[in-house]
Amino acid sequence: MSGTSLDGVDAALVLTDGVTISEFGASAYRAYSDSEQSVLRAALGKWPGDDLTKAAEVVFRSHVAALQEFEAEVIGFHGQTLAHEPQGRGTHQLGDGAALAEALGRDVVWDFRSNDVALGGEGAPLAPFFHWACAKWIGADAPLAFLNLGGVGNLTWVDPVSTAPENEGALLAFDTGPANAPINDLMMQRRGEAFDKNGALAARGQVVDGALELFLEEGYFRKMPPKSLDRNDFSLMLDLVRELDDADAAATMTAMAAAAVMQGMEHCPIPPKRVLVTGGGRRNPVMMAMLASALDCQVQPVEAVGLNGDMLEAQAFAYLAVRVMRGLPTSAPGTTGVRAPVGGGQISRV
């Protein structure tokens, strides 16, 4: 998995039949260099037909490097999301699964989102079916939520009593709003740093309520889920903090990400007993403190229940790859708004 934060490629082994998780295996991380990040940033917003030669080479080379040491029966390859416009031009994840299969000598499942979008779905988020399996794995017996704070935030509400993730009422999932991506952009533009490490800059600032209120007027928050976002859909956030000093801007944008989650929680069918946080945002103590203060339930990093928050997304696409190989659905009306449960993914065999 290579996400919208553009930090690198995560790879992880999962032993699964596509329904239950039997075992989590080894994992690895291959960081993008500064020059590779620059190439990928320049490709954001581009579609097939644009000149993407350099970006495609970065994606191919980095994934081969991340995966070459693994022994796996099948590889789930997400690709690098460059553009996401489900009700318009579709969705674009850069990467050639067939070339990857040939280079690694392993079957590869890829292009997970296109089938869902073609059938009226948002194409995202796709991790919820895996979140359902994780809820079973940890032995949850009451509704809970998984919150992924990557470049974009997304929430999965899970009823762990349901017998299959595609069942009606088993899952509700949607993108909550921007998370780390605009904060990362702020840090890069103003300080030449990739992200606000440990929330240190935000911790020195004050939240400016006026900017936060303007942010929450965005129409996206009034839309009913399922719903999804492109990485840059909230790029105007930077304009809302343009006049603020660096610390106040970081604090305010961090509060925006937390407030977006708070708005999203109102859509949960039953209030969750706890929220388990994954993605880079869980390492930001300012973000986590804001969430704990705003939400009326326990907020914990997923490590609190024995899961690996650095690898959950990579593990999700390993799990989904097995579902595709077995002809099982990977999304449903409650997760993406697709008209009926559908399986995604092309299979490139060797």
Disulfide bonds with the S-S distance in Angstrom:
none
